[in-house]
Amino acid sequence: MLFISALYFLTRLVNPTLLPIFNDEAIYLDWGWREINLKGQLFFSLSDAKQPFLMWIFGLFQKIFSDPLLAGRLVSVITGYLTLWGLYCLGKKYFGRKTGLIVGLFYTVIPLFSLYDRQALMESALACIGIWTVYFYLKLYQENKAKEAIFLGMILGLGFFIKSSSLIFFITILLVTVWLFIKNKKKLIFSANVFLAFLVSQIIVLPLYFQKVFWQVLSTNNRFSLTVGELMRLPFLAWWSNLVGAVEIMFWQITPPIFFLIIVGIVILIRKEKKSEQKILLVWLLVSLGLVLLTVRNISPRYLVAFLPALLLFAADRTNFIIGGLLAVVAIFLVLVQIFSPTNYFSLLAKVTQYSQKNEYVTGWTAGYGVEEAINYIKEKSAEQPVFVGVRIDAGNPENAVFSYLYSSKNLQPVYLDSRIFNVDLNNFDCLQSKIPIYFVSRENQLAGMDKFLKEEIRFYKPEKKSYVGVYQLKTNCQGRTLQLN
């Protein structure tokens, strides 16, 4: 485990910010800073139906590290390492020490997991919640003590405080417990302890329930998941598409050899006499993955990744150290490409799968390329004088990213510069004037109704030049009716 731990941190901490800030990372880091630093904003992210706990951690880490992207990604490195240890404990306890070590190695070198352990997103933390949830659930099944129920409830509550999709863990526990109760009605005390775990989880999330906005925006989660009404209509085409997509994601991004080992391990486990805990773990995984496929609108690596790590146990159980090491060498090649040349990593994936996320991370407007370049350009032009850096009112790149990077700046002040914030009709004015220089950072040519007041300075194109980040400056030489800004 010392070797595996060292390998884990090498693969997570080398070039942690070489892949620039992703759209949702920018949002979460900005919101995290606001929630920690601005009075009355502790639950700000609930306005977009996002639970705030992990963003609080992002905000706290930004007090320690000056680079907000590094701060946020270090949080995921830590939660990923907790996932690694959870897998090791599961493997060692229910399959044997050899399986525990090999599953830790597989998790470390599989590119799908290394990607999200290097992102300031919720997925790494959610995967951690999933692994430790099933660990304490199996331990509760074995020992049937209130202590395990309390730990299980605390983890479940924390999971819902991080992301709504953790509800899948609640439903999985409910369904598996009903199945176990039907099989053995003598497990009545076990069922009572599961109820205790649910009760503890609800105590943990009480602060959310006291927020009025939580209930107001809860239904907006149907942007990502099917509604009850839609599920009642049995959308078989959507389910089939999700299933095919999930297989494609796992095949290429867990790597084909390890994917095949997972299938072999599951088949052998079903056919042979097995420990009851191994059977429960298999049922748990099939139920949770089934719920994901049934409820999400469109499957993607991001929606799937948090529910996959425990699958590696079945692959690890069917191999030895020599074969496992050889498979790890194959997998770590992709991880190294991901670490040292992320654009090539996504390009390689794009050649074999439609779920490469190349557009999101490299070529599309959600990619972070061009954002830091635009900020550095303004820094060089400003010569340390006070400057306002404006963005339009929107979420993502470059808007939240500009705020995140400039919160700690001494002379660059991020502001909203959008026609919607003015209490006058800008069409009645020919010019805007400011005593302090104003720049504007744009998402391509989206200028928030400020077009006639801005002149373009430079464009920073993303790879393949399908999208760009623009830098504009307030026009200084104009005539006509003028609105003074400061």
N, C-alpha and C positions, 0 to 999 in steps of 0.2 A: 504493500500500500504506500510505502514511502516513495518507491519508484513511480507508481501510478499517480500519486499526488503531485510529484515534481513534474511529470509529463503533463498533467492537467493544467498546472499553472503556467507552464511554458506555452502551451497551445492557447491559453486564454489571455495571457498578459504581454505577449509579443505583438507589437503594432496594434494596440487595442483601439486606436482611433484612426487607423489608416483608411478604413471604410468610413466615409463621412456621415454626418448625422442624418439619420433616416427621418422621414416626415413625422411619424408618431413619437419617436424619441424626442424630437424638438418640442412637441406638445407636452409630453409628460415631464420633461426637464423644466420647461417654463412654468407649468402649473405647480410642480413640486417646489420651485423657488418661491412662487407667490404664496403658497399655502403655509410655508414655514416662516416667511419674512414679512408678510403683510397682515396687519391686524384684521380679524374678521374673515379671513380667506381660507381657514383651515379645511373647509369642505368645498372649496372652489370647483374641483373637478366633477363634483356631482351634477353640476349644471349640464354636463354632457354625458350623464349616466355612467361616469367612471369612478369607482371607489378609490379613496385617496391614500390608503395605507402605504403602498409602495412608493407613491409620489412623495410622501413625507420623508421616506428614507432617501429618495433622490435629493430632496431639498436639504436634508441634513448633511449628506455627503458633499454637496456643493459648498458647504461652509468649510470643508476640510481641503478640497481640491479646487484649484482655480479654474481648471478646464472642466466645464459642466458635462461634456460628453464622456470624458474619462471618469468623472465622479459617478455618473449613472451606470456606465458599463461595469464598473467595479462592483456595484451592487449585484448585478447578474452573475458575475464571476463567483461571488460568495454563495449565492443561492444555488448556482450550478454545482459548486463543490459539496454543498449539503445534499444535493440530489445524488451525487456520486457516492457519498457515504451511506445514504439511504439504500441505494442499490446494493452496495457491498453487504450491509447488514441483512437485507432481505435474502440475498443469495447465500450468504454464510449460514443463516439460521434455518432456511427451508430447503436448500439444495446442497449445501456443503461449501467448505472454504474455497475450494478450487473454482466453483461457479461464482462465488462472491468476488474473487479477484479478477476473473476473466470478464465479468459483466462490468466491473469498474473500468477495465482497460477499453472495452468496446465503447462505453459511454464517452470516454475521453477522446477517442479518435474518430468518432462518427461525425461527419461535417454538419449534419442537420442540427445536432445538439451543440456543437462548438459555435455555430453561427449565433444561436439565441443566447448562449452563455456570454456572448460578446456584444449584446445589444441592450440598451436601456429600455427594455420593454417588460411586459408582465409575464411572458411565457416561461422564462427560466424559473421565476419564483413559483408559478403555478405548477410546473413540473415537480418542483421540490415539495409542494403541498401534496400533490398526488401520491408521490412515493411514500412519504411519511404517514399519510392517511392510511394507505393499505397496510403499511408495516404495523401501525398500532391497532388497526382493525383485526389483523390476523393474530396479533399478540393478545387482544381482548378475547378473541375466539378461543385461544389456547388457555389463558389463565383466568378469564372471566372475573377480573377485579375492577373495582370502581376507579382505581388509579389510572388504568389504561383507558377507561372510558373518558375520564377528564382530559387526559392528554389528547385523545382523538378529537374530542369536542373543541379543544383550544385550537388545534390545527385546522379543523373544518371552519371555525369562525374566522380565523386569520385568512384562510383562503377566500372566503366571501368578501372580506374586507379588502382583498386585492383585486378580484375580478369576478364578474357575475357568472362566467362559465364554470366556476368551481361548483355551481349548483349540481353539475353532473356527478360530482363525488357524493353529494347528499343522496341523489336519486339512486345511484349505484349501491350505496350502503343499504338503502331501504329495500331495494329489490333483492339483493343478495341475502339480506337478513330474513326476508319473507321466505326465500327459497330454503335457507338453512332451517328455519322454524318448521316448514312443512316436512322436511326430511327428518327432523328430530325435535319433537315437541318438548323433549326434556331440556332444550336450550332456552327455556323461558327466562331464566335469570340473565342469560346472554342478551336476549332481546330487550330486557329491562335496562341493561347497561348501555345498549345502543341508544335507547331513548334518553338516558342520562347524557350521553355524548351530544345528542341533538340539543338538549336543553342548555348545556354548557356553551355550545356554539352560538346559540341565540343570545346568551348573555354577552358574549364577546362582541356581537354586532349591534347591540342596543344603541350605541352612539349613532349608527347609520339610521336606524329606525326613527330616531328623534329629529332627524333632518327633514323638514317638509319637502324640500326639493327632491329628496330621494324618491319619494312616492310620486311626485309630479312627473319625473322623467323616466321612471322605471320601464314604461312601455316602449321607450325609444330603442331598447335593446333589440326590437324586432328588425332593426336595420341589418343585423347580423344573423339572427336566428328566426326560424319559422314560428309563426303564431300558432296558438292552439287551434284556431279555426282552419288554418292552412294544413296543419297536421291531420285534422279530422277528415280532410278531403283526400288523404292518402296520396301524396305527391310522389308516386313511384319513379317517375322520370328523374326528379331531383335526387331521390335516394340512390338510384342507380348511378347517376353521374358522380355523386359524392363517393360511392364505393369504388368506382373505377379510378377516380382521382386519388383516393387514399392509397390504393394499391400502387399507383404510379409514383406517388410521393415517397412511399416507404421503399419501393424497389430501388429507386435511383439515389435517394438522399440518405438512406441508412446503408447503402451500398448493396449491390446484388448478392454477393456471397453471404453476407450476414443476414440479409432478408430471407434467403433460402434456408439458412440454418434455423431461423425463427420458425418457419413453416414446418420444417422437419421436427424440431423440438416440440412444437404443439401437437403434431400428429402422433408422435411417439408417446407423449404424455397422456393423450386421450386413450390410446390403445392399451397402455400397460397399467398394472396396479400402481397406484400412486398415493402419496401422502395426502390427507384431506386438505392440508393447508395449500399444497400445490394446486389442487383442484379448485379450491376457493379463489386462489390468485388468478387462475385461468378464467374462471367465470367472471370475476371482477373486471378483468381487462376486456373481455368480449362485451360485457354489458356497457362499460364506460365508452369504449370505441363505438359500439352500436348507437349509443345515445348521441355521440358527436355527429355521426353520419346521418342520423334521423333528424337532427334539429338545426344544423347550420344551413344557411342559404346556399353558400358556395364553398366547397372545401378548399383549403389552402394549407401550405406547410405550417403557417402560423397558428391556425386553428387546431391543427392536429398534434403538433409537436409535444405539448404538455402531457398528452395521454399515451405517449409511446415508450418512454424509457424502460418501463418494467417488462416490455416485450423482449428486451435483450437478455433477460434471464433464461428464456427458453433456448436462445442461441448459445449462450455461454454454457448451459448444462449439457449440450451435445458436442462439445469440443474439448480439446486439451490445450495445454500451454503452448505447444509447438504450433499447432494449426491456428489457435487463437492469435498467437504472435504474428504469424504470416498474414492473417486477415487484417490485423491491426496495421501492418505496414502498408497494405493496399489502401486502407481507409485514410491513413494519416497523410498520404500523398495529396489527397483532395483538401485536407485541412491545411496543409502547408501552402497550397495554392491560394486558399481562402485567406490565409494570414498575410502572405507577402504580395499577392496580386489579386485583390478581390474582384476586379473587373474581369479578369480571365476566369476566375472561379464561376461567376454567374454566366459568362459566355459559354463555358464548357457545359454547364447544366442546360443552358438554352438549346443546345444542339440535340439533346436527348429527351427533354421533358418540357411540357408547357407550364410546369409549376416551378420554373427556375427562379422566379421573382427578379429577373434581370431588369425589367422595366421599373419596378418599384425601387430597386436599390442602385441602379446604374444610369439608366437612360431617361426615365420619366421625371415628371416634375416633383414627385415625392422623394427622389434621390437627393442626397446632400451635396453633391458636387456643385461647385460654384458659390456656395454660401459663405464659407470661410474666405474664399478668394475675394468676394465682394466686400466683406467686412475689412479685410486687410488692405484692400485698395483704398477704402475710405480713411482708414487709419493713416496711411501714407500721405494722402492728400490733405488731411486735416492739420498736420504739423503740430499736433498736441494742443490745438485750440479747441474750445468747446464746439461741438457739432451735434445737431439733431439727426438721428437716422430713422427715417420714417418707413413704415410698412402699412399695407392696407389691413383692414379689420378682417382677419381670417385666421384659421388654425392650420398649422403645418409648416412646410418649407416654402419660402424662407422666413415667414412671419414670426413664428415662435422661436425659430433658431436665432434670429437677430436679437430678440429679447434675451434669450438664454446666454448668448455669448457676450452681451454688452452690459449685463447687470453689474458686473464688477469693474467696468471700464470707468476711468476717471474723467475722460473728456467726451466720450461718445455716449449720447443719451438716446436710448430707443424710445420711439413714440409712435402712436398711430397717426398716420397722415392719410385721411380718407374723406371723401366728399360728404360721407354720411355723418361725420362728427361735427360739422359746421352748422350753426344755427342761422345761417344766411344761405341764400341761393348763390352758389358760386358762378352760375351762368351770367350773373349781373356784374361780374368782375373780369378784368382783363389780366390783372397781375396779382401775385402774392409777394409780399416782401417780409423779410425776416432779418433782424439784427444779427442773429446767430445763423451760420450756414446750415442749410438743410439738404441732406441727401435722401434718396428714396431707393429702397431695395425691392425689386419687383419679382414676381413669379411670371416669367416671360413678359408679355406686353399688357398684363393686367395692372392698371394704374389707379384703380379705385376712383375713377371720375376726375382725376387730377391731371389728365393728359395735357391740357393746354398750358399748364403752369410748370411743366417739367421738361428738361432737355436730357436726352440720353447721353451718358458718358461712356459706358462700356458694357459689353455683354460677356458673361462667363458661361460658356457652353458646357453642358454635361457630355460625357462620352457618347459618340455617334451623332452629336449635335441635333438631337430631336427636341431638346428643351434647353432652356438657359435661365440664368439669374441675371437680371439687369440692374445696373446702377444709374440712377438719374440724379440730377441736381436741380434745385429750384432756379428758374430762369431769373437772371439779374437784369438783363437789358430788355425791358418791355415797357410799353406806353399805354396809357388808358386808366380806367378806374382801378384803383389798387386797394387791396385789403391787407392791412398790417397784422402780422401774426403774433409779434411779441415786441 
